Amino acid sequence: MQKVGMPYGSWFDHVHGWLSMRKRENFLLLSYEELKRDLRNTVKKISQFLGVELGQEAIDSVLENCSFQAMKNNNMSNYSSIDERLVNIKVAPLLRKDQAE
């Protein structure tokens, strides 16, 4: 497979490096598809992995704050706090729409 030049290195090398650790007890593998399919149970799975018991109210809060609209409005997840000389969010926003393209 030909490696494609990426500004931050090869995605394939990055993933391969992590997958080589997947049998360790302190490694949790999740997929985007899993998060989209069943976010509530994935949040529970993450909290169990971390050894943290979350009540229903805390899980609901996580789900609310992980919603597309909440992330789009959050300066810490939408690039709006980055100098616009580096990233022009008016031209190329990180979060564009709430659907698979």
N, C-alpha and C positions, 0 to 999 in steps of 0.2 A: 504494500500500500504506500502510495506516495504521500510524503508529509507536506502539508500546506503550511506556509509561513504565516504565523499569527503574531500579533503584537505582544502577546503575553506568553508565547510558547505553544506547543502542540496540545490541543485538547485531548487527543488520544493518549499521549504520554502521561498527561495529568491523571486521566481516569485509570489508566493501566497501573500507575503507581499506587493509587488508592485501592484498586481491586485486589492487588496482591496482599493486602492486609485484611481482607474481608472475613477471615476466620478468627480474628482476634475478638476477645470478649468486649473490648471497648470500641468497637466499630459498628456503626449502624448504617445500613445501606437503604436509601429511600429513592424513589423515582418521582419525577414531576407528575407522571400519570397517576401514581398512587395518591399523591397529594390532591390532584384534581378530582379523582374518583371518590375519595372518602377522607376528607380533611379531618373530620372529627376523630375518627379512629386512628389516623396517622398521628395526630397531636397526642392522643393517649399513648400510642406506641413510643413516641419520643419521650414523653414524661416518664414512662416505665423504664426506658433505657437509661435515663438520667437519674433514676431512683427518686423521682419527685412525684408525690401523689397530688394530682390536681382535682379540685372539686368541680362540680358542674359549672359554677359561676366563673371560675378561672378559665375553663375550657371555652366557654362562650365568649369570654373576653379575647382569648387568643384568636378564635375564629373571626370575631368582629375586626380585630386589628390586622388580620391577614387577608381581609377582603380586598379586592382590586381597588375599590374606591378609597378605602382607608390608606392603602399604600400609595396610591396616586396623589393623595393629599398630604402625605407625610414627607417633610423636607429631608428626612434621613434616608428615604428609599426612592426618591424620584429625581435625583441629580440637581434639584433646584439650589442646593447649597454649594455647588461647585462653580468656580469661576467660569463665566460664560465664554471666556476666551479659549477655554479648554473644551467645553461641551456646550453647544448652543441648544438648550432644551426646547426652544421655540421651533427649531428646525428638526431636531431628532430627539423627542422625549423618550425616556427610558420606558415608561409605561404608556402605551398608546391606546389599546382597547382591550376590553374584557372578553376576549374570545380567541380561539386558536385560529391562526391564519392559514 
